[in-house]
Amino acid sequence: MKSRTKAVVIGGGIAGCSTLYHLTQEGWTDVVLVERDELTSGTTWHSAAQVTNFGMNQTMVGLKTHSINLYQELRDDPDYPVQYNHGDGGIRLANSEAQMDGYRHFASMARGMDVEFEVIDAEECARRHPLISTDNLLGGLWDGNDGDIDPASLCQALARRARKAGAEVYRQTDVTGLTQHKDDTWTVHTNKGDIDCDVVVNACGYRVNEVGAMMGVHHPVASMEHQYFVTDEIPGIVEAGHRMPLLRCPISDYYCRQEKNGLLLGFYEQDCKTWGMDGISPDFSNDLCPDDLDRVTDVLEGAFERMPALMEVGIKNIVNGPITYTIDGAPLVGPIPGKRNAFCIIGLRAGLGEGGGHGWLLAQQIVHGEACYDTWCIDPRRFTGHANVELTALKAIEDYQNEFRFHFPHEHRPAGRPAKTTPLTPVMAAEGAEFTVVNGWERVDYIRPSADFHETHGFWFNEAFGVVARDVKAVQNGVGLAEVNGFNRFELTGADRQTFLDRMICGRVTSKVGKVGLGYLLNDHGMVKAEATIAHLDADRTWYGSAAAAEFHDMDWLTQHVRKDEDVQIRSLTNDQTILVLAGPKARDVLTAVSRGDWSATAFPWLSVRECYVGIAPATVMSVSFSGELAYEIHVPNAQLYAAYLALRAAGQPHDLHLFGARAIESMRMEKGYLHWKADLLTEFDPFQTGLHRFVKMDKDFVGKSALLARQDLGDQMELVSMVLDTDKMPAHPGASVMCDGQVIGTVSSGDWGHRVAMNLAYAYVDPAFAAEGTTFEVDCLGQMVPARVIPAGPYDPALARVRA
């Protein structure tokens, strides 16, 4: 066994084998995989092994397409062919128009990744799958590339190819400990000796937290018992003369695929069960949980109604094994928060179908620092300090119970709530707040107009449209107050903090005390990594602020770039303070009434920061605006938050102060041309493509500059544009395809109605040939081709007169 290697991958299932293989494909051949037992002896061996192209966003579709292409190549390898039933097709059923709308959107989204889904009616579903009934069925989504693969031969094929490239695989090798050294390298301790390496990868399936504990971290991954059975031969399958398509049924919570001349039938029962919460026996390997078909009786009855042939056939064998879930159902693939040279590929509940793509994206991150797609949807740092065992288990149960029911826009399910709150959360609830969730924080979405107000979740403008319009009008004409909790806030100190920030940010960084600026951070490839508000409080302290979800992500990026000889300290205040946003033309009047000092436009102009008191509460006030109105961000320690709120409410009463929430803010930021991190600001695009030219200064040095210079020789690249849609029925949802003459020319990143300009607005990355102002094309919104036109960014108050008032 080697004593030194470039990377050690721990775990021999699909996650580990795929990572090992793809590391060799990215040029790292001196790599090792260690497995405590035999390859595939964890969850992989009993997987139902379905391989689909369906994903909730383009990154997921892209990685699944990579899996399918790779598996086809392995199937056709004459030396070691893998058994892969590709192209059987698959149907996701629906019995509501809202579900069908979702399928229409996903078809539009997938088209941008060169994947064609088909939305079909109930009769066509039955024609393609002759075993199903059309009772209580509207239609479905057809994926022509759907299929299934043999788990064992797939993993062996990947390991075989990795070995041929120079990698080594050590079976029956138990990891007993991990040690990280001062130079950030690792020693992997095993029962057969130690291996020193630069990088360690946790690919340990349901044993993920056993290895996590060895490096002092906990991963938000929980296991659920999952059962399926295989039937005897079904005459209808034999008579059909072709393989049955795969079926996924959100109506009755089951799936099935052909297995020989019978069916493999799997269940997502409501009476589900977590597994391994109190530890896992070291002897549990190539093992299963006890059968418990009584638990799936309700699901089985639904399956009988959909497929009557099941009532006439026997059961050949039953499988009940653990599968892993995360808090939001998507896997954790990427850097481990707070660690260097440590990565994970875990929580792969659909591991076989997606594993090829996950290993591909992870290998790119390990070798090159970034993947070809923006991987935030699977980034381990998207969960922060609230991601404990109990929350993960509750969300795993909820996701399991809703396996085939996607989230609608603005839908936040109840399990594990509230995870993070402020002293104002119960106050806002008493005011009638409807809450959204941002990185676990309960944030006001809007204030319900009445106690019995109900919003119907779907893809069209709904009952909340008028409520948001009311909120926006109140802010535009008077004054509004909103709580923005969870905002990421770091305090930088040290003599070198200014030169450090100047190196990290691609534009000018103000050095004046009492001033605020906006800056962008690039990765080593010259692409947009982060967006930050920089505020110089005094001669010794600078605040770095960014999106709530960026807490772990940005801390890792900043700390990894502090040089050993630099005097820079970074302290997180994210969970200690909350922002109260005071916005509208009367905002200055309210602030003046509760805080001593001169708040005039002359004494405290736009982009200023000042420490003060709001009533009796200490506060840091910034004159910045995400709404496009005169506005102040009032940062208050959580212990004094309620006091500040009461003072502002009392001072606002003569001015008819109105509470507003995130939904109004989203509408207003679209009207101003402001961008959202990980919606419009992605690592797939550089700042010039993103329209951030004024924030880039090429006459200074910054992280990513050389790569950004090199990108200028690549020629035309996709560009971000603002557009207006010719419909008042629905917004353009993220991922929707922008079309011209039947061809995809771009993808929507954000969309919402602009109530102040009375426009249906959207941002999209499009082919530069279509980026000029006035260019027309169409957007595929729920299967309808909606006319759209490019307009200048920020149609509301483009001269910024209102924020400077």
Disulfide bonds with the S-S distance in Angstrom:
none
